[in-house]
Amino acid sequence: MAKFELKLPKMGESVAEATITSWLKSVGDTIEADEAVLEIATDKVDSEVPSEVDGVLVEVLFNVDDVVQVGQTIAIIETEAVSEASASSTSKETTHEAAPAVAEVAKTVSAAQETVAPVASSSERFYSPLVKNMATKEGISQSELDAIPGTGKDGRVTKNDMLTYLENRSAAPQPAAAQPAQSVAPKQTEKPKAAPVVVSGDDEIIEMTRMGKLIAHHMVESVQTSAHVQSFIEADVTKIWNWRKKVKDSFMKREGENLTFTPIFMEAVAKALRDFPMMNISVQGDRIIKKKHINLGMAAALPDGNLIVPVIKDADQLNLVGMTKKVNDLANRARMNQLKPDDIQGGTYTVTNVGTFGSIMGTPIINQPQVGILALGAIRKVPAVIETPEGDFIGIRYKMFMSHSYDHRVVNGALGGQFVKAVKDYLEAWDSNRDI
C-alpha cells in the first residue's frame, strides 16, 4: 500500500488560502479518482476538491472551518499502488508493516487533537491549527494568545507573529513575561463596539451567511482604508438607446446572445481607463502599483440577495460582441453559483449597475485594493434642452446619472472628474450607424 497526500490545489491568481466548509467523505470511505472529497470556500466562491487517485481515505488533517494554505496537505489517501521495494517484499511482511502504520496514523490524529485542545478560536478571532499547536507547545495561555497582535488577513495571528512574540518573550526578564499582553491591551479597547440591540419576544433572529459576513467585513475594511470621494455626472444615452433597439433582435438571431446595455457601458469604461491609466492602480503601503492589464469587475446580484464581482480580463482588448458574450457568461454563472475562483480575481476597476433596481444614482464602496468604482444609474426619459444651430428647444431624451467613487489618497478631484467625464463623452459620441 502507498499513501497519497491530497493537497489544497492552486485556485487562481492571488488565492493563497481557503476555508474548509464540509467534508464529503469520511475516514474509511473508498474514493475514486476525480471524485469530490471536500468543499472549500475562498472569499466568495465555493469549490470542491477532487481526489487525484483511487483509494481509501485514511486520515483527515483539518476540520470544518479551518483555514488551509494552498499546497498544504489536507488528507491522506491510501492507494493500491506499491513501490518497487515493497513489491519485492512478501505479503507476510506487508501484513506486519500495516499494523504499525495504522497505529502510527491513529497516534498522529490523537496527538493532533490533544495538541489543539488547550486553546481555541472564538467569534472574535480565528486561530489556525499551526498557531494553536505552537501556543500549546510553548505554554501560551488562551488570554495570552488573544492579546498577540495579528498581521495576517483580518488581523489573524500568523506563524511569524507567533515567532516574533516568542522571541520577545524569551528575551524579556521572567517577571515581565506578560508585558506584550499589556502593551496591546489598549488596541483591543480601541475597537468600536456596536450598540447593544434590544430583542423582544416577537423579533426574529437570522444568522448571517458566511458570504454575508465576508461582504460586511470587506465593506467596513474598505471605508476604513480608503478616503472615499464621489463625483456625479449625467449622460445623454439617447443614441445608444435607439441603436440598441434597432440591432438587438438581429444580434440575438446571429449570435444567440441578448445585447444589454452593460457591455456597451463596460466598453466605454475600458476606453476611459486606457485614457486615464492612473485610475487603473492599486495602493501598497507608500507605493502605487500601476496595472498593465485592464480587468473590469462587474458587480452581479445573487438570488440570496448578496453581491459577487466576476472579472472581465483584458476588457479593453474585446470588441462589443466579445464583451457581450463575456458579460452574459459571467452573469449567468454567477446566478447559478458556478463561478470559479479565478473568475473573481485580478480586478483593477469595478462597475456596478444600481439602475437595475431603479436607483438613479448611488455612492458605491470601493472594491479593495482598487481605487475606483462606477455606479450606473437607471436610464430615464426626461425633458431636456437640446442645442442646435437653429436654436435651443425642449425635447425628450434618455439620460442617466453616473456616480464615481474614488480613493482620495491617490486620486484627486481633477482626475476623478476627468475620468467619469471621459466615460460620458464616449457614451454620448455613440455612432448610430455602428455595425456589430
Rosetta blueprint (number, residue, H / E / L):
1 M L
2 A E
3 K E
4 F E
5 E E
6 L E
7 K E
8 L L
9 P L
10 K L
11 M L
12 G L
13 E L
14 S L
15 V L
16 A L
17 E E
18 A E
19 T E
20 I E
21 T E
22 S E
23 W E
24 L L
25 K L
26 S L
27 V L
28 G L
29 D L
30 T E
31 I E
32 E L
33 A L
34 D L
35 E L
36 A E
37 V E
38 L E
39 E E
40 I E
41 A E
42 T L
43 D L
44 K L
45 V L
46 D E
47 S E
48 E E
49 V E
50 P E
51 S L
52 E L
53 V L
54 D L
55 G E
56 V E
57 L E
58 V E
59 E E
60 V E
61 L L
62 F L
63 N L
64 V L
65 D L
66 D L
67 V E
68 V E
69 Q E
70 V L
71 G L
72 Q L
73 T E
74 I E
75 A E
76 I E
77 I E
78 E E
79 T E
80 E L
81 A L
82 V L
83 S L
84 E H
85 A H
86 S H
87 A H
88 S L
89 S L
90 T L
91 S H
92 K H
93 E H
94 T H
95 T H
96 H H
97 E H
98 A H
99 A H
100 P H
101 A H
102 V H
103 A H
104 E H
105 V H
106 A H
107 K H
108 T H
109 V H
110 S H
111 A H
112 A H
113 Q H
114 E H
115 T H
116 V H
117 A L
118 P L
119 V L
120 A L
121 S L
122 S L
123 S L
124 E L
125 R L
126 F L
127 Y L
128 S L
129 P H
130 L H
131 V H
132 K H
133 N H
134 M H
135 A H
136 T H
137 K H
138 E L
139 G L
140 I L
141 S L
142 Q H
143 S H
144 E H
145 L H
146 D H
147 A L
148 I L
149 P L
150 G L
151 T L
152 G L
153 K H
154 D H
155 G H
156 R L
157 V L
158 T L
159 K H
160 N H
161 D H
162 M H
163 L H
164 T H
165 Y H
166 L H
167 E H
168 N H
169 R H
170 S H
171 A H
172 A L
173 P L
174 Q H
175 P H
176 A H
177 A H
178 A H
179 Q H
180 P H
181 A H
182 Q H
183 S H
184 V H
185 A H
186 P H
187 K H
188 Q H
189 T H
190 E H
191 K L
192 P L
193 K L
194 A L
195 A L
196 P L
197 V L
198 V L
199 V L
200 S L
201 G L
202 D L
203 D L
204 E L
205 I L
206 I L
207 E L
208 M L
209 T L
210 R H
211 M H
212 G H
213 K H
214 L H
215 I H
216 A H
217 H H
218 H H
219 M H
220 V H
221 E H
222 S H
223 V H
224 Q H
225 T H
226 S L
227 A L
228 H E
229 V E
230 Q E
231 S E
232 F E
233 I E
234 E E
235 A E
236 D E
237 V L
238 T H
239 K H
240 I H
241 W H
242 N H
243 W H
244 R H
245 K H
246 K H
247 V H
248 K H
249 D H
250 S H
251 F H
252 M H
253 K H
254 R H
255 E H
256 G L
257 E L
258 N L
259 L L
260 T L
261 F L
262 T H
263 P H
264 I H
265 F H
266 M H
267 E H
268 A H
269 V H
270 A H
271 K H
272 A H
273 L H
274 R H
275 D H
276 F L
277 P H
278 M H
279 M H
280 N L
281 I E
282 S E
283 V E
284 Q E
285 G L
286 D L
287 R E
288 I E
289 I E
290 K E
291 K L
292 K L
293 H L
294 I L
295 N L
296 L E
297 G E
298 M E
299 A L
300 A E
301 A E
302 L L
303 P L
304 D L
305 G L
306 N L
307 L E
308 I E
309 V L
310 P L
311 V E
312 I E
313 K L
314 D L
315 A H
316 D H
317 Q H
318 L L
319 N L
320 L H
321 V H
322 G H
323 M H
324 T H
325 K H
326 K H
327 V H
328 N H
329 D H
330 L H
331 A H
332 N H
333 R H
334 A H
335 R H
336 M L
337 N L
338 Q L
339 L L
340 K L
341 P H
342 D H
343 D H
344 I H
345 Q L
346 G L
347 G L
348 T L
349 Y E
350 T E
351 V E
352 T E
353 N L
354 V H
355 G H
356 T H
357 F H
358 G L
359 S L
360 I L
361 M L
362 G L
363 T L
364 P L
365 I L
366 I L
367 N L
368 Q L
369 P L
370 Q L
371 V L
372 G E
373 I E
374 L E
375 A E
376 L E
377 G L
378 A L
379 I L
380 R E
381 K E
382 V E
383 P E
384 A E
385 V E
386 I E
387 E E
388 T E
389 P L
390 E L
391 G E
392 D E
393 F E
394 I E
395 G E
396 I E
397 R E
398 Y E
399 K E
400 M E
401 F E
402 M E
403 S E
404 H E
405 S E
406 Y E
407 D E
408 H L
409 R L
410 V L
411 V L
412 N L
413 G H
414 A H
415 L H
416 G H
417 G H
418 Q H
419 F H
420 V H
421 K H
422 A H
423 V H
424 K H
425 D H
426 Y H
427 L H
428 E H
429 A L
430 W L
431 D L
432 S L
433 N L
434 R L
435 D L
436 I L
